[in-house]
Amino acid sequence: MRFAVTRACGGGGGRARTGALYIGGSTTAPIETPSLLISTRKGLPTFVSRDHLAALPTPDSLLLHVSPLHFLDCPSSKTISNIGGLHQMLGLHEHFFVAAPRDSLESLPESEGTNKLGASFETPCGRRLIKPSAYVEKIASLKPNLWASMADEVPAWVSEKRNKTSVDRTLRWLDECLALDPAGGKTMLGLVVGGSNIEERKHCAIEVATRNVSGFWIGGFGLGENVEERSVLLNAVTDNLPEEKVRFISGLSLPEEVLQGVASGIDLFDSTYIYHLTLGGFALIFPFKILDHNNLDFQLDDTVGDRTKINLRATIYRKDISPIVANCSCFTCQNHTRAYINHLLNVHEMLAHILLEIHNTHHYLGFFRAMREAIKGGKFDLFRQRFVESRRIHLTSAVLCS
């Protein structure tokens, strides 16, 4: 794996940048960043099969996020290793896997004796204590392209003492993982935590930057931090990381949050946003080619939703024979209507979720592509301003009409 920054859009103190992630040989086209890592369950998106992945635009859709926690119990590390790792097991030889654990539960009460041994994670089989040796062994069997060391992520509201402990513990686990890694950190992402404390964030970033890692995973966001202070926290981290290494973040899922992350110089985003939308029967409809317009009065239908998404379970779509989004080139919009998906949802057919996840993933990848074009053209600040203002206008109109 090789990463290179290709363009910076630093007007007005901004840090947005595009990059190229080289995941194969010299003949393989690089994946441009900022980019989305498609969330998976044991290596594949929840509703999209291996064959349906081909319906998504490439090379954008080649980035997959996998949690090692999903493989703790079965198959065993030995079995996965004998198969040849994730790429062989799933038959996805061209895809780029990033393995990173993420515990969505609140921080457990302090248990110094236990946590000295390893990290406590919520797994599909309950909460488990994971030692660095067992974690690195699992990573070695999965053979991902990139993987993140273990972290003690804590919510924003914990005490200063608990927050400092999480930083010290995360740095200790990073050193243990590096010592156990046969590749010596060549495919490892170092974890940066620190909660909502700017000084702890800076300290952790500076310390991790001194380690021999290939990039950085910025954790601890999306856990209750103040939205207004998030940019300051992000900048405190990225200002203390080397520019030539890739930066990956968890916890920023909504379009506005992604824009906030890109503005601070983040390259890769993982997100369960698409999964939760799809599970709820929602389809993304927000416009992202906003630099092509001279104003913010986009011609969107006044439907059930917030002008970002629509709920296709609603009866208003029972006879709607239009595609989810006009002129969308995804498989779903090219072949099916809102009425058909409404029917599938209401009779509980899994095909509804398959079609919705294809569309939602395709749409969100398009959003990332539009951001990259804006950065290349030196117009990221304008892109972000127009997007946020359009959302504000739509939400204000909805409140006034209710």
The 8 nearest C-alpha neighbors of each residue, nearest first, counted from 0:
[[1, 22, 21, 2, 23, 20, 144, 186],
 [2, 0, 21, 20, 3, 22, 19, 213],
 [1, 3, 20, 19, 21, 245, 244, 0],
 [2, 4, 19, 18, 5, 243, 20, 1],
 [3, 5, 18, 17, 6, 19, 243, 2],
 [4, 6, 18, 17, 3, 19, 7, 16],
 [7, 5, 17, 16, 4, 375, 8, 18],
 [8, 6, 16, 9, 15, 17, 14, 5],
 [7, 9, 15, 377, 374, 16, 10, 14],
 [10, 8, 13, 14, 12, 7, 11, 15],
 [9, 11, 12, 13, 8, 380, 377, 14],
 [12, 10, 13, 9, 380, 14, 8, 262],
 [11, 13, 10, 9, 14, 8, 262, 15],
 [14, 12, 9, 11, 10, 262, 15, 8],
 [13, 15, 264, 263, 9, 262, 16, 8],
 [16, 14, 262, 264, 261, 8, 13, 7],
 [17, 15, 7, 6, 8, 264, 14, 374],
 [18, 16, 6, 32, 5, 33, 4, 371],
 [17, 19, 4, 5, 32, 3, 31, 20],
 [18, 20, 31, 3, 29, 30, 2, 32],
 [19, 21, 2, 30, 29, 1, 22, 31],
 [22, 20, 29, 1, 0, 23, 2, 19],
 [21, 23, 0, 20, 29, 95, 1, 24],
 [24, 22, 27, 21, 25, 0, 26, 29],
 [23, 25, 26, 27, 22, 21, 28, 0],
 [24, 26, 27, 23, 28, 21, 29, 22],
 [25, 27, 24, 28, 23, 29, 21, 22],
 [28, 26, 24, 23, 25, 29, 22, 21],
 [27, 29, 26, 30, 21, 58, 25, 23],
 [30, 28, 21, 20, 19, 31, 27, 22],
 [31, 29, 20, 19, 58, 59, 21, 32],
 [30, 32, 19, 18, 20, 29, 33, 34],
 [33, 31, 34, 18, 17, 266, 19, 30],
 [32, 34, 266, 267, 17, 31, 371, 367],
 [33, 35, 32, 267, 367, 266, 268, 36],
 [36, 34, 268, 267, 269, 37, 364, 367],
 [35, 37, 269, 62, 63, 64, 268, 38],
 [36, 38, 63, 64, 35, 62, 39, 269],
 [39, 37, 64, 271, 270, 44, 36, 63],
 [40, 38, 44, 43, 42, 65, 64, 45],
 [39, 41, 42, 43, 45, 44, 65, 38],
 [42, 40, 69, 43, 39, 65, 70, 66],
 [41, 43, 39, 40, 65, 44, 85, 89],
 [44, 42, 39, 40, 41, 45, 48, 49],
 [45, 43, 39, 47, 46, 40, 38, 42],
 [44, 46, 40, 47, 39, 43, 274, 48],
 [45, 47, 353, 44, 352, 48, 356, 349],
 [48, 46, 44, 353, 51, 45, 52, 49],
 [49, 47, 51, 50, 52, 46, 43, 44],
 [48, 50, 52, 51, 47, 43, 53, 91],
 [51, 49, 48, 52, 53, 54, 47, 91],
 [52, 50, 53, 48, 54, 49, 47, 55],
 [53, 51, 54, 49, 50, 55, 48, 47],
 [52, 54, 51, 55, 50, 49, 56, 57],
 [55, 53, 52, 51, 330, 56, 329, 357],
 [56, 54, 53, 52, 361, 60, 57, 357],
 [57, 55, 60, 59, 58, 54, 361, 53],
 [58, 56, 59, 60, 55, 61, 53, 30],
 [57, 59, 61, 60, 30, 56, 28, 29],
 [60, 58, 57, 61, 56, 30, 62, 364],
 [59, 61, 57, 62, 58, 56, 55, 37],
 [60, 62, 94, 58, 59, 95, 63, 57],
 [63, 61, 36, 95, 60, 94, 96, 37],
 [64, 62, 37, 36, 96, 95, 38, 97],
 [65, 63, 97, 38, 36, 37, 96, 98],
 [64, 66, 98, 42, 39, 97, 67, 63],
 [65, 67, 100, 68, 99, 98, 69, 64],
 [68, 66, 69, 70, 100, 98, 65, 99],
 [69, 67, 66, 71, 70, 122, 100, 123],
 [68, 70, 67, 66, 71, 41, 123, 122],
 [71, 69, 68, 67, 73, 72, 74, 41],
 [70, 72, 68, 69, 73, 67, 75, 137],
 [73, 71, 70, 74, 75, 69, 124, 68],
 [74, 72, 75, 70, 71, 76, 69, 78],
 [73, 75, 78, 72, 79, 70, 76, 71],
 [76, 74, 73, 78, 77, 79, 72, 71],
 [75, 77, 79, 140, 78, 137, 80, 74],
 [76, 78, 80, 75, 79, 81, 140, 74],
 [79, 77, 81, 75, 80, 76, 74, 82],
 [80, 78, 82, 76, 84, 81, 77, 140],
 [79, 81, 140, 77, 83, 84, 82, 78],
 [82, 80, 78, 83, 79, 77, 84, 140],
 [83, 81, 79, 80, 84, 88, 78, 87],
 [82, 84, 80, 81, 87, 79, 88, 85],
 [85, 83, 141, 142, 80, 79, 87, 86],
 [84, 86, 88, 141, 87, 89, 142, 143],
 [85, 87, 91, 92, 89, 88, 90, 84],
 [86, 88, 90, 83, 85, 89, 84, 82],
 [87, 89, 85, 86, 90, 84, 82, 83],
 [90, 88, 91, 86, 87, 85, 42, 49],
 [89, 91, 87, 86, 88, 92, 49, 85],
 [92, 90, 86, 89, 94, 93, 87, 49],
 [91, 93, 86, 94, 90, 87, 89, 95],
 [94, 92, 91, 95, 61, 86, 23, 22],
 [93, 95, 61, 91, 92, 62, 96, 63],
 [94, 96, 62, 61, 144, 63, 97, 22],
 [97, 95, 63, 143, 144, 64, 62, 98],
 [96, 98, 145, 64, 146, 143, 144, 65],
 [99, 97, 146, 65, 66, 64, 67, 143],
 [98, 100, 147, 66, 146, 97, 101, 65],
 [101, 99, 66, 67, 68, 102, 98, 149],
 [100, 102, 103, 99, 66, 249, 120, 68],
 [103, 101, 104, 120, 121, 100, 152, 105],
 [102, 104, 101, 105, 121, 222, 106, 120],
 [105, 103, 102, 106, 121, 107, 120, 101],
 [106, 104, 107, 154, 103, 153, 222, 102],
 [105, 107, 153, 104, 108, 154, 152, 157],
 [106, 108, 105, 109, 110, 104, 119, 153],
 [109, 107, 110, 106, 105, 111, 161, 157],
 [108, 110, 111, 107, 161, 114, 106, 113],
 [111, 109, 113, 112, 114, 108, 107, 115],
 [110, 112, 114, 113, 109, 115, 116, 108],
 [111, 113, 115, 110, 114, 116, 109, 117],
 [114, 112, 115, 111, 110, 116, 117, 128],
 [115, 113, 116, 117, 111, 112, 118, 110],
 [114, 116, 113, 112, 117, 111, 168, 118],
 [115, 117, 114, 113, 130, 118, 112, 129],
 [118, 116, 130, 129, 114, 115, 128, 131],
 [119, 117, 129, 128, 114, 120, 130, 151],
 [118, 120, 128, 127, 129, 117, 126, 121],
 [121, 119, 127, 126, 102, 122, 118, 128],
 [120, 122, 126, 125, 102, 127, 119, 123],
 [121, 123, 125, 124, 126, 68, 120, 69],
 [124, 122, 125, 69, 121, 68, 126, 71],
 [125, 123, 122, 126, 72, 121, 127, 71],
 [126, 124, 122, 121, 123, 127, 120, 128],
 [127, 125, 121, 120, 122, 119, 124, 128],
 [126, 128, 120, 119, 129, 125, 121, 122],
 [127, 129, 119, 118, 117, 120, 130, 126],
 [130, 128, 118, 117, 119, 127, 134, 133],
 [129, 131, 117, 133, 132, 116, 134, 118],
 [132, 130, 134, 133, 176, 135, 117, 129],
 [131, 133, 135, 130, 134, 136, 179, 176],
 [134, 132, 136, 130, 131, 135, 137, 129],
 [133, 135, 131, 137, 136, 132, 130, 138],
 [134, 136, 138, 132, 137, 133, 131, 139],
 [137, 135, 133, 139, 134, 138, 132, 140],
 [136, 138, 134, 140, 135, 139, 76, 133],
 [139, 137, 135, 141, 140, 136, 142, 134],
 [140, 138, 136, 142, 137, 141, 135, 80],
 [139, 141, 80, 137, 138, 76, 142, 79],
 [142, 140, 84, 138, 85, 139, 143, 137],
 [141, 143, 84, 139, 140, 138, 85, 144],
 [144, 142, 96, 145, 141, 97, 98, 146],
 [143, 145, 96, 95, 97, 186, 142, 146],
 [146, 144, 97, 186, 143, 187, 98, 96],
 [147, 145, 98, 187, 97, 99, 188, 186],
 [146, 148, 188, 99, 187, 189, 98, 149],
 [147, 149, 173, 189, 190, 176, 188, 150],
 [150, 148, 172, 147, 169, 173, 151, 118],
 [151, 149, 169, 152, 190, 148, 172, 118],
 [150, 152, 165, 169, 153, 168, 118, 149],
 [153, 151, 219, 150, 192, 165, 218, 154],
 [152, 154, 106, 219, 194, 151, 155, 162],
 [155, 153, 222, 156, 223, 157, 194, 105],
 [154, 156, 224, 194, 195, 223, 157, 222],
 [155, 157, 154, 158, 223, 224, 195, 194],
 [158, 156, 155, 154, 161, 162, 159, 153],
 [159, 157, 161, 160, 162, 156, 163, 155],
 [160, 158, 162, 161, 163, 157, 196, 164],
 [159, 161, 163, 158, 162, 164, 157, 165],
 [162, 160, 164, 158, 163, 159, 157, 165],
 [161, 163, 159, 165, 164, 160, 158, 193],
 [164, 162, 166, 160, 165, 161, 159, 167],
 [163, 165, 161, 167, 162, 166, 168, 160],
 [164, 166, 168, 162, 151, 163, 167, 169],
 [167, 165, 169, 163, 164, 168, 193, 192],
 [168, 166, 164, 170, 169, 165, 171, 163],
 [167, 169, 171, 165, 166, 170, 164, 172],
 [170, 168, 150, 172, 166, 171, 167, 151],
 [171, 169, 173, 167, 172, 168, 166, 174],
 [172, 170, 168, 174, 173, 169, 167, 175],
 [171, 173, 175, 169, 174, 170, 176, 168],
 [174, 172, 170, 176, 171, 175, 148, 169],
 [173, 175, 177, 171, 172, 176, 178, 170],
 [174, 176, 172, 178, 177, 173, 179, 171],
 [177, 175, 179, 173, 178, 174, 180, 131],
 [178, 176, 174, 180, 179, 175, 184, 183],
 [177, 179, 175, 176, 180, 174, 183, 181],
 [178, 180, 176, 177, 175, 181, 135, 132],
 [179, 181, 177, 183, 182, 178, 176, 184],
 [182, 180, 183, 179, 184, 178, 177, 139],
 [183, 181, 180, 184, 185, 186, 177, 187],
 [182, 184, 180, 181, 185, 177, 178, 211],
 [183, 185, 187, 212, 186, 182, 177, 211],
 [184, 186, 213, 182, 183, 187, 212, 211],
 [187, 185, 145, 184, 213, 146, 144, 188],
 [188, 186, 184, 146, 212, 147, 213, 185],
 [189, 187, 147, 215, 214, 216, 212, 146],
 [188, 190, 215, 216, 148, 207, 212, 147],
 [191, 189, 216, 217, 215, 148, 150, 188],
 [190, 192, 217, 204, 203, 218, 216, 189],
 [193, 191, 218, 219, 166, 200, 194, 203],
 [194, 192, 200, 199, 166, 196, 162, 195],
 [193, 195, 155, 196, 219, 192, 162, 153],
 [194, 196, 155, 224, 197, 193, 232, 200],
 [195, 197, 199, 194, 198, 193, 200, 232],
 [198, 196, 200, 199, 232, 201, 195, 235],
 [197, 199, 201, 200, 196, 202, 193, 235],
 [198, 200, 193, 202, 196, 201, 197, 203],
 [201, 199, 193, 197, 203, 198, 202, 236],
 [202, 200, 198, 204, 199, 203, 236, 235],
 [203, 201, 199, 205, 200, 204, 198, 206],
 [202, 204, 206, 200, 201, 205, 191, 199],
 [205, 203, 201, 207, 206, 202, 191, 236],
 [206, 204, 208, 202, 203, 207, 239, 201],
 [205, 207, 203, 208, 209, 204, 202, 210],
 [208, 206, 204, 209, 210, 205, 189, 203],
 [209, 207, 205, 206, 210, 240, 204, 241],
 [208, 210, 207, 206, 205, 211, 212, 204],
 [211, 209, 207, 208, 212, 206, 189, 174],
 [210, 212, 184, 209, 213, 183, 185, 208],
 [211, 213, 184, 187, 214, 210, 188, 189],
 [214, 212, 185, 187, 186, 188, 244, 184],
 [215, 213, 188, 245, 244, 212, 246, 189],
 [214, 216, 188, 189, 246, 247, 190, 217],
 [215, 217, 247, 190, 248, 188, 189, 246],
 [216, 218, 248, 191, 190, 247, 215, 192],
 [219, 217, 192, 220, 249, 191, 216, 248],
 [218, 220, 152, 192, 194, 153, 222, 221],
 [221, 219, 250, 222, 218, 249, 224, 251],
 [220, 222, 250, 223, 251, 224, 219, 249],
 [223, 221, 154, 220, 224, 155, 219, 153],
 [224, 222, 155, 221, 154, 225, 156, 220],
 [223, 225, 155, 222, 195, 226, 221, 229],
 [224, 226, 228, 227, 229, 223, 195, 155],
 [227, 225, 229, 228, 224, 230, 223, 256],
 [226, 228, 225, 229, 230, 231, 224, 232],
 [229, 227, 231, 225, 226, 230, 232, 224],
 [228, 230, 232, 226, 231, 227, 233, 225],
 [231, 229, 233, 232, 228, 234, 259, 227],
 [232, 230, 234, 228, 229, 233, 235, 197],
 [233, 231, 235, 229, 230, 234, 197, 228],
 [232, 234, 230, 236, 235, 231, 229, 263],
 [233, 235, 237, 231, 236, 232, 263, 238],
 [234, 236, 232, 233, 238, 201, 237, 231],
 [235, 237, 233, 234, 238, 239, 201, 204],
 [236, 238, 240, 234, 239, 235, 233, 264],
 [239, 237, 236, 235, 234, 240, 241, 201],
 [238, 240, 237, 236, 205, 204, 201, 241],
 [239, 241, 237, 238, 208, 242, 204, 236],
 [242, 240, 243, 244, 239, 208, 237, 238],
 [241, 243, 244, 240, 4, 245, 237, 238],
 [242, 244, 241, 3, 4, 245, 2, 214],
 [245, 243, 214, 242, 241, 213, 2, 246],
 [244, 246, 214, 266, 215, 2, 247, 243],
 [247, 245, 215, 266, 265, 214, 216, 267],
 [246, 248, 267, 216, 268, 266, 215, 217],
 [249, 247, 217, 268, 216, 218, 267, 246],
 [250, 248, 269, 218, 251, 268, 220, 217],
 [249, 251, 221, 220, 252, 248, 270, 219],
 [252, 250, 256, 257, 249, 221, 253, 220],
 [251, 253, 270, 272, 250, 256, 257, 254],
 [254, 252, 256, 255, 257, 251, 272, 270],
 [255, 253, 257, 256, 258, 252, 366, 251],
 [256, 254, 258, 257, 253, 259, 387, 386],
 [257, 255, 259, 253, 251, 258, 254, 252],
 [258, 256, 260, 254, 259, 255, 251, 261],
 [257, 259, 261, 255, 256, 260, 262, 254],
 [260, 258, 256, 262, 257, 261, 255, 263],
 [259, 261, 257, 263, 262, 258, 265, 256],
 [262, 260, 265, 264, 258, 263, 15, 259],
 [261, 263, 15, 259, 260, 14, 264, 13],
 [264, 262, 14, 260, 261, 234, 265, 15],
 [263, 265, 15, 14, 261, 262, 16, 266],
 [264, 266, 261, 246, 260, 263, 267, 247],
 [265, 267, 33, 246, 32, 247, 245, 34],
 [268, 266, 247, 34, 33, 35, 265, 246],
 [269, 267, 35, 248, 36, 247, 249, 270],
 [270, 268, 36, 249, 35, 38, 37, 64],
 [269, 271, 252, 272, 38, 268, 37, 250],
 [270, 272, 274, 273, 38, 275, 252, 269],
 [273, 271, 270, 275, 274, 252, 276, 253],
 [272, 274, 276, 271, 275, 277, 359, 360],
 [275, 273, 277, 271, 272, 276, 278, 356],
 [274, 276, 278, 272, 277, 273, 279, 271],
 [277, 275, 281, 273, 279, 274, 278, 272],
 [276, 278, 280, 274, 279, 275, 281, 356],
 [277, 279, 275, 276, 280, 274, 352, 281],
 [280, 278, 276, 277, 281, 275, 310, 274],
 [279, 281, 277, 278, 311, 310, 312, 276],
 [282, 280, 310, 276, 309, 277, 279, 311],
 [281, 283, 308, 309, 359, 355, 284, 310],
 [282, 284, 308, 359, 307, 285, 309, 281],
 [283, 285, 308, 307, 324, 282, 286, 306],
 [284, 286, 307, 306, 283, 287, 308, 299],
 [287, 285, 288, 284, 289, 297, 307, 366],
 [286, 288, 289, 366, 369, 285, 365, 386],
 [289, 287, 290, 291, 286, 369, 292, 366],
 [288, 290, 287, 291, 292, 286, 382, 385],
 [289, 291, 292, 288, 382, 293, 381, 373],
 [292, 290, 289, 288, 293, 294, 287, 382],
 [293, 291, 290, 294, 289, 295, 288, 297],
 [294, 292, 291, 295, 290, 289, 296, 297],
 [293, 295, 292, 296, 297, 289, 385, 290],
 [294, 296, 297, 389, 385, 293, 292, 388],
 [297, 295, 294, 298, 389, 292, 299, 293],
 [298, 296, 295, 299, 294, 286, 292, 389],
 [297, 299, 296, 300, 301, 295, 286, 306],
 [300, 298, 297, 301, 306, 285, 302, 284],
 [299, 301, 302, 298, 306, 303, 297, 284],
 [302, 300, 299, 303, 306, 304, 305, 298],
 [303, 301, 300, 304, 309, 306, 315, 305],
 [302, 304, 309, 310, 301, 305, 313, 315],
 [305, 303, 309, 308, 306, 302, 310, 307],
 [304, 306, 307, 308, 394, 309, 303, 393],
 [307, 305, 308, 304, 285, 393, 284, 309],
 [308, 306, 285, 305, 284, 283, 304, 309],
 [307, 309, 283, 284, 282, 304, 306, 305],
 [310, 308, 304, 281, 282, 303, 311, 283],
 [311, 309, 281, 312, 280, 313, 304, 303],
 [310, 312, 341, 313, 280, 281, 309, 316],
 [311, 313, 341, 310, 280, 344, 314, 345],
 [314, 312, 311, 315, 310, 316, 303, 341],
 [313, 315, 317, 316, 312, 341, 311, 318],
 [314, 316, 313, 317, 318, 319, 303, 302],
 [317, 315, 319, 314, 338, 318, 337, 313],
 [316, 318, 338, 314, 315, 319, 341, 342],
 [319, 317, 338, 316, 320, 315, 337, 314],
 [318, 320, 316, 338, 321, 337, 317, 336],
 [321, 319, 336, 338, 337, 318, 322, 339],
 [320, 322, 336, 319, 337, 323, 325, 338],
 [323, 321, 336, 332, 324, 337, 325, 335],
 [322, 324, 337, 332, 321, 336, 325, 284],
 [325, 323, 322, 327, 284, 326, 332, 321],
 [324, 326, 327, 322, 323, 321, 332, 328],
 [327, 325, 328, 324, 332, 333, 322, 329],
 [328, 326, 325, 324, 329, 332, 333, 323],
 [327, 329, 333, 326, 332, 330, 331, 361],
 [328, 330, 331, 332, 327, 358, 333, 361],
 [331, 329, 333, 332, 334, 54, 328, 357],
 [330, 332, 334, 329, 333, 335, 354, 358],
 [333, 331, 322, 334, 329, 335, 330, 323],
 [332, 334, 330, 331, 329, 328, 335, 327],
 [333, 335, 331, 332, 330, 336, 322, 329],
 [336, 334, 331, 332, 333, 322, 339, 337],
 [337, 335, 322, 320, 339, 338, 321, 340],
 [336, 338, 340, 339, 323, 319, 322, 341],
 [337, 339, 317, 319, 341, 318, 336, 316],
 [340, 338, 342, 336, 341, 337, 343, 335],
 [339, 341, 343, 337, 342, 338, 351, 344],
 [340, 342, 338, 344, 312, 311, 339, 343],
 [341, 343, 339, 345, 340, 344, 338, 346],
 [344, 342, 340, 348, 351, 346, 341, 345],
 [345, 343, 347, 341, 342, 346, 351, 348],
 [344, 346, 342, 347, 343, 341, 312, 348],
 [345, 347, 343, 344, 348, 342, 341, 349],
 [348, 346, 344, 345, 343, 349, 351, 342],
 [347, 349, 343, 350, 346, 351, 344, 345],
 [350, 348, 351, 352, 347, 353, 343, 344],
 [349, 351, 353, 348, 352, 354, 343, 340],
 [352, 350, 349, 343, 354, 353, 340, 344],
 [351, 353, 355, 349, 350, 354, 356, 277],
 [352, 354, 350, 46, 356, 351, 355, 47],
 [355, 353, 357, 351, 352, 331, 356, 350],
 [354, 356, 352, 358, 357, 353, 277, 359],
 [357, 355, 359, 353, 358, 354, 277, 360],
 [356, 358, 354, 360, 355, 359, 361, 353],
 [359, 357, 361, 355, 356, 360, 331, 329],
 [360, 358, 356, 362, 361, 283, 357, 355],
 [359, 361, 363, 357, 362, 358, 356, 364],
 [360, 362, 358, 364, 359, 363, 55, 357],
 [363, 361, 365, 359, 360, 364, 358, 366],
 [364, 362, 366, 365, 360, 361, 359, 367],
 [363, 365, 367, 361, 366, 362, 360, 368],
 [364, 366, 368, 362, 363, 367, 369, 361],
 [367, 365, 363, 369, 364, 368, 287, 370],
 [368, 366, 370, 364, 365, 369, 34, 371],
 [367, 369, 365, 371, 366, 370, 364, 372],
 [370, 368, 372, 366, 367, 371, 365, 373],
 [371, 369, 367, 373, 368, 372, 374, 366],
 [372, 370, 374, 368, 373, 369, 375, 17],
 [371, 373, 375, 369, 370, 374, 376, 368],
 [372, 374, 379, 378, 370, 376, 371, 375],
 [375, 373, 379, 377, 371, 376, 372, 8],
 [376, 374, 372, 373, 377, 371, 6, 17],
 [375, 377, 373, 374, 378, 372, 379, 8],
 [376, 378, 374, 8, 375, 379, 373, 10],
 [379, 377, 373, 381, 376, 380, 374, 382],
 [378, 380, 373, 374, 382, 381, 377, 383],
 [379, 381, 383, 382, 378, 384, 10, 13],
 [382, 380, 384, 378, 379, 383, 385, 290],
 [383, 381, 379, 385, 380, 384, 378, 386],
 [382, 384, 386, 380, 381, 385, 379, 387],
 [385, 383, 381, 387, 386, 382, 388, 380],
 [386, 384, 388, 382, 383, 387, 389, 381],
 [385, 387, 383, 389, 384, 388, 382, 390],
 [386, 388, 390, 384, 389, 385, 383, 391],
 [389, 387, 391, 385, 390, 386, 384, 392],
 [388, 390, 392, 386, 391, 387, 295, 385],
 [389, 391, 393, 387, 388, 392, 394, 386],
 [390, 392, 388, 394, 389, 393, 395, 387],
 [391, 393, 389, 395, 390, 394, 388, 396],
 [394, 392, 396, 390, 395, 391, 397, 389],
 [395, 393, 397, 391, 396, 392, 390, 398],
 [394, 396, 392, 398, 397, 393, 391, 399],
 [397, 395, 393, 399, 394, 398, 392, 400],
 [396, 398, 394, 400, 395, 399, 401, 393],
 [397, 399, 395, 401, 396, 400, 394, 393],
 [400, 398, 396, 397, 401, 395, 394, 393],
 [399, 401, 397, 398, 396, 395, 394, 393],
 [400, 398, 399, 397, 396, 395, 394, 393]]
